[in-house]
Amino acid sequence: MPNTNYLDFIPQKSDVDTLADDLDKVRADFAAVLKQFNDEIIPYGFQDASRRQGSESPGA
C-alpha cells in the first residue's frame, strides 16, 4: 500500500484568499489610523487661538 499523506487532501488557503485577508487587515489598520487622525485634528477656526494678542477679538 502506498504511503498516502492525507494532509494533501485538506484544501489549503489559496493565494487569492491570503491576499484578501491581508487586504482586510490593511483596511482595518488604515481605518484605525484615519479615525485616530480625525479625532486629534484641530478644527480650522481654533488653530490660531493661542497666537492672538490680548487686544484682538476672537472673530479677527
C-alpha positions as CSV (number, residue, x, y, z in Angstrom):
1,M,0.0,0.0,0.0
2,P,1.4,3.4,-1.0
3,N,2.3,5.9,1.7
4,T,-0.5,8.5,1.5
5,N,-0.2,11.9,3.0
6,Y,-3.8,12.7,4.0
7,L,-2.9,16.4,4.6
8,D,-2.7,16.7,0.8
9,F,-6.4,16.3,0.7
10,I,-7.2,19.2,3.0
11,P,-7.8,22.3,1.0
12,Q,-5.1,24.9,1.6
13,K,-5.8,28.6,1.5
14,S,-5.4,29.9,-2.0
15,D,-3.2,32.9,-2.8
16,V,-6.4,34.9,-3.6
17,D,-7.8,34.2,-0.1
18,T,-4.5,35.0,1.5
19,L,-4.3,38.3,-0.4
20,A,-7.9,39.1,0.5
21,D,-7.2,38.5,4.2
22,D,-4.1,40.7,4.0
23,L,-6.1,43.4,2.3
24,D,-8.8,43.3,5.1
25,K,-6.0,43.7,7.7
26,V,-4.6,46.7,5.9
27,R,-8.1,48.2,5.6
28,A,-8.7,47.8,9.3
29,D,-5.3,49.3,10.1
30,F,-5.9,52.2,7.8
31,A,-9.4,52.8,9.3
32,A,-7.9,52.9,12.8
33,V,-5.2,55.4,11.8
34,L,-7.7,57.6,10.0
35,K,-10.0,57.5,13.0
36,Q,-7.2,58.5,15.3
37,F,-6.1,61.3,12.9
38,N,-9.7,62.6,12.7
39,D,-10.1,62.5,16.5
40,E,-6.9,64.5,17.0
41,I,-7.2,67.1,14.2
42,I,-7.9,70.7,15.3
43,P,-10.8,72.5,13.6
44,Y,-9.6,75.3,11.3
45,G,-11.3,78.1,13.3
46,F,-9.5,77.2,16.5
47,Q,-5.9,76.8,15.2
48,D,-4.8,80.3,15.8
49,A,-6.4,80.9,19.1
50,S,-3.1,80.6,21.0
51,R,-1.4,83.2,18.8
52,R,-3.9,86.0,19.4
53,Q,-2.9,89.2,21.1
54,G,-4.9,90.4,24.1
55,S,-6.4,93.3,22.1
56,E,-7.8,91.2,19.3
57,S,-11.3,89.9,19.2
58,P,-11.9,86.2,18.7
59,G,-13.6,86.9,15.4
60,A,-10.5,88.6,13.9
